[in-house]
Amino acid sequence: MKDIVINKIKISKLKPIRKDFISRNKKLSATGCYKNTKVKIYGVHDKNQGKLRKFISNHKALSKYFPRLISFNNKFIVEEWVDGKTLKELNLNKSEIMTKSKEIKKIINVMWSTKFNYRTFDYIDYIHKRVKKKNYLDLKNIPIKINHNDLSLDNIVLSSKGLKIIDNEFLGCNNGWFLNIANSFL
C-alpha cells in the first residue's frame, strides 16, 4: 500500500504500525506523510467517529489534548502524529503520576461535561462481540458521554505541547464512559 486519499487529502508513504497494516482490532492502522508531516491513519468502528473527532478538534478546551485532525470520512481518520514519550515510557514516580492523574481527571471531566449530538461507537457491545458473549446489560439509563474507552499510561503522550491523548480508535460518545476510570491508571 503506497498512498490513500481521504476527502481529497493524499496520504503518501504509508507504513504499517503493526504487521499487514491491520491493528489488533481488525482495522487499518498506519503512519504516512501529508505535506511533509508524519500522520497516523486508522479505521473507524462507527461512521460518527470522524464527526466526533472533528467536533473535538474544533472544541476550545478538548482540542489541545488530542492530535490535530487532518481529514476523515466514514471509514478512516487521519490525524497528526504525536512525538514524545507515553506516560508509561516515562516511568514516573508516585508523586509525578499523581500530578498527571489530576490533569487527566480534568480532561475526562471536560469530555464528560461536553455534549455531542450523536451516540458514537457502542464500546460495551464491542467488548461483548469481541469475547463472543451476548450483551444482556440494560444500560439505557446510563447517560452517554464523550470518552476515550482505552485511556491508559500507554495512550497519553507527554509532547512538546503538553499531554496528548493518542490511539483514538475507540473514541466515542456512549455509555461506556465509566470504564475510563476502571480501566486506566487513575
N, C-alpha and C positions, 0 to 999 in steps of 0.2 A: 504494500500500500504506500503510495507516494504522496498524493495530495487528496484533499477533501474540500468541498465548497459548502459552506453553511450560510444561507442568505447572502449570497454573492461575495462572501468573505472567503478567500482562498487560504487554506492552511496547508503549508508545504512541509517537506522533510519529516513526515510522520515517523515516529519510533514508538514501539510498544513500551508501556510501563511494566507490564507483565508479558510473559510469552504469548505469542499469537494475537496481540492487541486486545485480548479478552480478559476482563477482570474476574475476580472470584465470583462476582455477581452476574456473570454471563453477559456483560455489556462491554462495548468498546471503551478502551482506556489507553490513551496515548499522549505523547508530547508532540509538539510540532512548532512551526515557525509562522508568525504573522508579522509582516513589516519588520523583519529582523529582531523580533521579540519572541522569546520562548513562551508557549502557551500549553495548556492542558485541554484535551478534548475528551469528553466522556458521554456515554449513552445514558439516557434518562429512563426511569421506570414509569413515568407518568407524563403525559403531554403538557401538564400545567407546571412542571418543574422549571421549565425555561421562563415562563411568566413570573414565577416566584423569584428566580434569580434576577430577572430584570427589575422587579419590584424592590428587592434588597439592594441592588446596585444604585437605584435612584433614591433610596431611603437615607436621609441625612445621618441618622445615628448608626444604622446597621452597615452601611456601605464601607465604612472604614475597617470593619472586621472581616471582610470577605475579599477574595481576589477580584480584580476588576473584570466585569463581564465583557467579552469581546463580541460574541454572537450566540444565537441559539435558534433551534427550530423544534419541531415536535419529537425529534429523535436524539438530538445532540446538544450539548452545551460546550462552549469554548470560553475559557477564562484565562487570565494571565497566570503564568507560573510564578509561584512564590518561593523565593530563595530565603534560606535561613535554616535554623535547626528547630526540630519539633521540641516540645517541652519534655518529651521522653528522652530525646538525644542529649538535652542539656543536663540531665541528671541533677536536677535541682535539690537543694537541701529542704528540709521540712518547712522552714520559715519562708523560703522563696516560693515553694509550692502554695503555701497559704496565701501569699500576696497575689500570685497568679490566679488562684482559685476565686478570690474575691472579684477580680476583674472578669473572669469567665462567668461568674454568677450574675454580674451586672449585664453582660452581653445576653445571657439567657433571659433575664428579666425583660430586656428590651424586645427580644424576639417574642416572648410570651405575651407582652402587652401590645404588640403591634398587630393590627387587624389586616388580614389578607382576604380577598373576596372568594377564593376558590379552595375547596378541600383538595389537597395535593398529596399524592403518594401515600397509600394506606400501609404504613410500616408494620403495624400489628398483623395485618393479613399477609404481608410479605414474609414475615417470620414464620407464620403458620404454614404457608406453602413451602417454604424452604425446608422445614422439618417434616413435611408431608403429614400434617395434622390439620383437621378441620378446626376452623375458628368458631368456637362456641361462645366467645366473650360478647357480652352486651355492653358496648361502650358508648351507646348513643347519648348518654347523659354527661359524658366527659367532653368538655369543650375542646374545640380544635385550636391549635396554636402553632405558630411557626417554630420549627425545631430542626436540629441537625440530624438526629437519630443515630449518630455514631460519634458522639463527642468524647474523645479520649486524648491522652497526652500525645498520641501519635498524630492527631488531626488538628493540632494547634501549633502554629509555627511562630517563633519569635523572629520577625523580619526587621529590616531597617526601618519599616513604617509602623512597627508595633506588632501586636498579636494579630494573626490572621487565621481564620478557620478554613481548613482545606478539606479535600476529599468529600466534596459536597454531593456525591452521588445519591445519598439517602435524604437529602434536604427535602423537607416537606412542610405542609400545614395540615396537621392531622391530630388525632388524639393519642398518639404515641409519645407525646412530649414528656410524660412522667419518666420515661426511660433515660432521658438526658442526664438526670441526676443519678439514677440507679446504675447506669452503665458507664459512668465516667469516673474520673479520679476525684470528683467532688464529694 
